[in-house]
């Protein structure tokens, strides 16, 4: 073999070896578990425990613990307004809407042994709605139920608990609204979910 061919073979072998080493360093080891996910939860979803239920100001709320297809734990809240009513987007900022609407939210007021991971998601996308009086635009969900999900981590403690602050407001597009629910506190015990 000529020295030119030998040099080409050596260069190719070095490139392949570097690529192999890079692949081994960057790949996730088999069987490892990610502590924090950056992607959105993916169905199918499996219910693990029913944690709380209540109906207040025209909306039935059910709070559950579930897992997604990769076994990530999720806190789920399903909001079911009365027929013909909608809820406001979780991302609504009342300061920019002149106080019109209240975002659909589930916040951790307090917690022991449980913490949220990443941003929450909803199963439906909001749509822009224009009001004439006052002349503003707000993001609302379509009439009907909305399911909110938040990835969570539960530490290895015996009594993981959280106090959730639930907020929402049910309205009709003609301007008729039910009384808002602003930071309604719900105590959750995750011990039944293990």
C-alpha positions in Angstrom: 0.0 0.0 0.0 1.3 3.4 -0.9 2.0 6.0 1.8 -0.7 8.2 0.4 -3.3 5.5 0.8 -2.0 4.7 4.3 -2.4 8.3 5.3 -6.0 8.4 4.0 -6.9 5.2 5.9 -5.4 6.6 9.1 -7.3 9.9 8.7 -10.5 8.1 8.1 -9.9 5.9 11.2 -9.2 8.9 13.4 -12.4 10.6 12.2 -14.5 7.5 12.8 -12.9 7.0 16.3 -13.6 10.7 17.2 -17.2 10.3 16.0 -17.7 7.1 18.0 -16.2 8.7 21.2 -18.5 11.8 20.8 -21.5 9.5 20.3 -20.7 7.5 23.5 -20.2 10.7 25.5 -23.4 12.4 24.4 -25.8 9.5 24.3 -28.1 8.8 27.3 -27.1 5.5 29.0 -29.6 2.7 28.7 -32.0 2.4 31.6 -31.2 5.9 33.0 -34.0 8.1 34.1 -34.1 11.8 33.3 -34.8 13.8 36.4 -36.2 16.8 34.6 -38.0 16.8 31.2 -38.0 19.6 28.8 -40.6 18.2 26.4 -44.3 18.3 26.7 -46.1 15.3 28.3 -47.3 12.8 25.7 -50.3 10.5 26.0 -51.6 8.1 26.6 -52.1 9.2 30.2 -52.7 6.8 33.0 -54.6 7.9 36.1 -52.7 7.1 39.4 -54.9 8.8 42.0 -57.9 11.1 42.3 -56.7 13.8 44.7 -59.6 16.4 44.9 -62.9 17.4 43.4 -65.0 20.5 43.9 -67.6 22.7 42.1 -67.5 26.4 42.5 -69.1 29.3 40.6 -70.3 27.2 37.7 -67.1 25.1 37.1 -66.5 21.5 38.3 -62.8 20.9 39.0 -61.2 17.5 39.3 -57.5 17.1 40.4 -55.7 13.9 39.6 -52.2 12.5 39.6 -51.3 10.6 36.4 -48.4 9.5 34.3 -47.6 10.1 30.7 -46.2 7.6 28.1 -42.7 8.0 29.6 -43.9 7.5 33.2 -43.4 11.2 34.1 -45.7 12.1 37.0 -48.2 14.8 36.1 -50.6 16.8 38.2 -53.8 17.2 36.2 -56.7 19.6 36.8 -59.8 19.3 34.5 -62.1 22.4 34.5 -65.7 21.8 33.3 -67.7 25.0 33.0 -71.5 24.9 32.6 -72.7 24.6 29.0 -72.1 27.7 26.9 -69.3 29.0 29.1 -65.6 29.3 28.4 -62.5 29.8 30.5 -59.6 32.2 29.9 -56.1 31.2 28.8 -53.6 30.1 31.4 -51.3 32.8 30.0 -53.8 35.7 30.2 -52.3 38.8 31.8 -55.2 40.8 33.4 -52.9 43.9 33.5 -52.9 44.0 29.6 -56.7 43.4 29.4 -57.9 46.2 31.7 -58.9 43.6 34.3 -61.1 41.6 31.9 -60.8 37.9 32.5 -58.9 35.8 35.0 -56.3 33.2 33.8 -57.0 29.5 34.4 -54.2 28.5 36.7 -53.1 26.0 39.3 -50.3 27.4 41.4 -48.3 25.7 44.2 -49.0 28.0 47.2 -47.1 25.6 49.5 -45.6 22.1 49.2 -43.6 19.5 51.0 -41.9 16.8 49.0 -43.4 17.8 45.7 -42.3 20.4 43.1 -43.4 21.4 39.6 -41.1 20.8 36.7 -41.3 23.0 33.6 -44.3 25.0 32.4 -47.9 23.7 32.5 -49.7 22.8 29.3 -53.4 22.6 28.4 -55.2 20.1 26.1 -56.8 22.9 24.0 -55.4 26.0 22.5 -56.8 29.4 23.3 -58.3 31.6 20.6 -58.3 35.4 20.3 -61.7 37.0 21.2 -62.4 40.7 20.6 -64.7 42.7 22.9 -66.4 45.9 21.8 -66.9 47.4 25.3 -64.2 47.8 26.4 -62.3 47.5 23.1 -59.8 44.8 23.9 -58.7 41.3 22.8 -58.3 38.4 25.1 -57.3 34.8 24.7 -60.0 32.3 25.7 -60.5 28.6 25.5 -63.4 27.2 23.4 -66.6 26.6 25.3 -66.4 23.4 27.4 -63.8 21.5 29.4 -60.1 22.4 29.7 -57.5 20.0 31.0 -54.4 21.5 32.5 -51.2 19.4 33.2 -48.0 20.1 35.1 -45.1 17.7 35.4 -44.1 17.2 39.0 -41.4 15.5 41.0 -42.4 13.7 44.3 -39.5 13.3 46.6 -39.1 10.2 48.7 -40.9 11.5 51.7 -43.7 9.8 53.5 -46.2 12.6 53.5 -45.7 14.7 50.3 -48.4 17.4 50.3 -49.2 20.6 48.5 -51.6 23.4 48.9 -52.8 24.5 45.4 -54.2 27.9 44.6 -56.8 27.4 41.9 -57.9 30.4 39.7 -60.4 30.7 36.8 -63.4 32.6 35.5 -66.3 31.2 33.4 -67.9 33.6 30.9 -70.0 33.6 27.8 -68.8 35.5 24.7 -71.8 37.9 25.1 -70.2 39.2 28.3 -72.2 37.3 30.9 -69.7 36.0 33.5 -69.9 34.0 36.7 -68.1 35.2 39.8 -64.3 34.6 39.4 -62.5 32.0 41.6 -59.2 33.6 42.6 -56.6 31.5 44.4 -59.1 29.1 45.9 -56.9 26.9 48.2 -57.1 23.1 47.9 -55.0 20.8 50.1 -53.6 17.7 48.4 -51.9 14.6 50.0 -49.9 12.6 47.6 -49.4 9.6 49.9 -52.4 7.9 48.4 -50.8 8.1 45.0 -47.8 5.9 45.7 
